[in-house]
Amino acid sequence: MKIRKGDRVRVLSGKDKGKEGEVMSVDPAAGKAIVEGVNVAKRHQKPTRAMQQGGIIDKAMPIQVSNLALIDSAGKATRVGYRIGADGSKTRVARSNGGEL
């Protein structure tokens, strides 16, 4: 999977098209990621010991990784490629400008 936790991404399609956010978690098996401030749903929360107050909370729901594009250093959405170094290390590079991610 080319998107990792901590990456800055832009939503390409859906109700939140054009929004940007940071990836909070990734589920490679399902091909989904949770992005901060994107695909937010209202959930009813019962009071528990950990969370004393119940009520309706906003919760970020998973979004399909195919609907996300990584943002490069210039602030543009880009595809991701890989470059193998001379020592055998593998690094992610932006397809738009060839810079490291």
C-alpha positions in Angstrom: 0.0 0.0 0.0 1.4 3.3 -1.0 -0.3 5.5 1.6 1.0 5.3 5.2 0.1 6.7 8.6 1.1 10.3 8.9 0.9 11.1 5.2 -0.9 14.2 4.0 -3.6 13.3 1.4 -6.3 14.8 -0.7 -9.7 13.2 -1.4 -10.3 12.6 -5.1 -14.0 11.6 -5.1 -17.0 11.3 -2.9 -18.9 13.7 -0.6 -15.6 15.1 0.8 -13.9 15.7 -2.6 -11.1 18.2 -2.4 -10.6 18.0 1.3 -7.1 17.4 2.7 -6.1 15.7 5.9 -3.5 13.6 7.7 -3.8 9.8 7.6 -4.5 8.6 11.2 -4.6 4.8 10.5 -4.4 2.4 7.5 -6.0 -1.1 7.0 -4.1 -2.7 4.2 -6.3 -5.9 4.2 -9.5 -3.8 3.5 -7.7 -1.2 1.4 -9.0 1.6 3.6 -7.6 4.5 5.6 -9.0 6.9 8.2 -8.2 10.5 7.4 -8.6 13.3 10.0 -11.6 15.5 9.2 -12.8 13.4 6.2 -15.8 11.1 6.0 -17.0 12.1 9.5 -20.2 10.5 10.8 -22.3 11.1 13.9 -22.2 8.2 16.3 -24.2 7.6 19.6 -21.8 6.9 22.4 -22.9 5.3 25.7 -21.2 6.6 28.9 -18.4 4.2 29.9 -15.6 4.4 32.6 -13.2 5.6 30.0 -15.6 8.2 28.5 -17.7 9.5 31.4 -20.1 11.5 29.2 -22.2 9.9 26.6 -23.9 11.6 23.7 -23.6 12.1 20.0 -19.9 12.3 18.8 -18.2 12.9 15.5 -16.2 9.9 14.3 -13.9 9.7 11.3 -14.9 6.6 9.3 -12.7 4.7 6.8 -12.4 5.8 3.2 -11.2 3.7 0.3 -7.5 4.3 -0.5 -8.2 4.5 -4.2 -10.1 7.8 -3.5 -7.0 9.4 -1.9 -4.0 11.0 -3.5 -0.7 11.8 -1.7 0.3 15.5 -1.5 4.0 16.2 -2.4 6.3 18.9 -1.1 4.8 21.5 -3.5 1.3 20.9 -2.2 0.0 19.1 -5.3 -1.7 15.7 -5.5 0.6 13.1 -7.0 1.0 9.4 -7.6 3.6 7.4 -5.8 6.5 5.5 -7.2 9.5 3.8 -5.7 13.2 4.2 -6.2 15.8 1.5 -5.2 19.0 3.0 -3.9 22.5 1.7 -4.6 22.6 0.1 -1.1 19.2 -1.7 -1.8 17.1 0.7 0.2 13.6 1.4 -1.2 12.2 5.0 -1.0 8.9 6.5 -2.1 9.1 9.2 -4.7 6.5 11.6 -6.1 5.7 11.0 -9.8 4.9 14.7 -10.4 8.4 16.0 -9.6 10.5 13.0 -8.6 11.1 14.3 -5.1 11.3 12.0 -2.1 8.2 11.6 0.1 
